[in-house]
Amino acid sequence: MIALPNAPRLLLHAVLRPVQGTRFQPTGFPDLGAASFSLPDGTAMLLVESHQSVANRLESVCWDDVNGDLASPLRGLPYVVVKDDSAKGEIITNSVLEAHRLNSPYILEGEDKSFFNLLKGRVAQFDDRAVNLRELAKVLAEFDIGSLLHGIFLAKSELAGGRLRLPRALSGFIEARDVGVAMSGGVKNDRVNPSGDTKSGFGNVPFHREEFTAGSIDAYFNLDLTQIRSYGLGDDMERLLFGLALWKVQAFLNLGLRLRTACDLEVEKLEVTRPAGFVVPGLSELDGLLPGLIQKASGAFAKPPVTIVKYMAKAATAAKKKAGGGES
């Protein structure tokens, strides 16, 4: 049986390296480019993957794209699915894959207000008082357990005045040390008309490319055990959240490190920096543990655990009304 260590935090450090060669492509920002910085001693550093991106990747490894369902060990966890309002009810998205989880506009902004009103009723107790985070945690455990690990900010004023938020309990980032720039480039060739109008997509177009090398690439993960305990959800839910967080980290490190076309990494070593003596179970061991942990905590989940919301954009609804289709 898995149990939370008697410590405020679980801190993990993974040493990474490129799967092939020595170069890699970091995350980039439209107005900044690569996020490079220097330490006080002048060491050249580089942000390879941000906290925000790692949070999304820790969620995405939970989803099985082939089967359109949670990864097999995680089935039975609560989340929200968004379907269109066609007869087929095709899936549009879900709270596991949405960047803001339950605060997704596809969940809260559509014409189908059934879930929104259900959520509003659950949090109405906070309309005229301070938000009780334990009570909020119960609501999140019922509908979208990922929000208890990755945080949530339900910013809509109709939901307790937009004051419903939890910080991330599980966070991570990847950075590189002693970095150097590897400049290269190429040409998009037009073999028919090399001197064509490049603004229209014709002609030869030269471009430059910036990649990096590094003395080391390191991933760091921080699981706030104090925050998980503060939810007051009981031992079974605490063990589930702990096991789920470990599974996410191991799944990401084992299956999710192809961050970009030119940034495919692998783990050289995973170590626990705090608390001393704790050993992280392997992915296969966690695969075996999670179903039992989910079953024991399932009394806190919605029945059924998958909540369905139908989505039709307001513009599409207006067009349907204008065409004489009436309400959906």
Sequence and secondary structure as in RCSB ss.txt:
>XXXX:A:sequence
MIALPNAPRLLLHAVLRPVQGTRFQPTGFPDLGAASFSLPDGTAMLLVESHQSVANRLESVCWDDVNGDLASPLR
GLPYVVVKDDSAKGEIITNSVLEAHRLNSPYILEGEDKSFFNLLKGRVAQFDDRAVNLRELAKVLAEFDIGSLLH
GIFLAKSELAGGRLRLPRALSGFIEARDVGVAMSGGVKNDRVNPSGDTKSGFGNVPFHREEFTAGSIDAYFNLDL
TQIRSYGLGDDMERLLFGLALWKVQAFLNLGLRLRTACDLEVEKLEVTRPAGFVVPGLSELDGLLPGLIQKASGA
FAKPPVTIVKYMAKAATAAKKKAGGGES
>XXXX:A:secstr
     SSSEEEEEEEEEESSSS B   EETTTEEEEEE TT  EEEEEE HHHHHHHHHHTTEETTTTEE GGGT
T  EEEEEESSSS  EEEETTTSTTGGG HHHHSSS  HHHHHHHHHHGGGTTS   HHHHHHHHHHH THHHHH
 EEE  TTTGGG EEE  SEEEEEEEES EEEEEEEEE  SS TTS GGGT S EEEEEEEEE SEEEEEEEEEH
HHHHHT   HHHHHHHHHHHHHHHHHHHHH  EEETTEEEEEEEEEEEESTT     HHHHHHHHHHHHHHHGGG
S SSSEEEEEE  HHHHHHHHHTT    
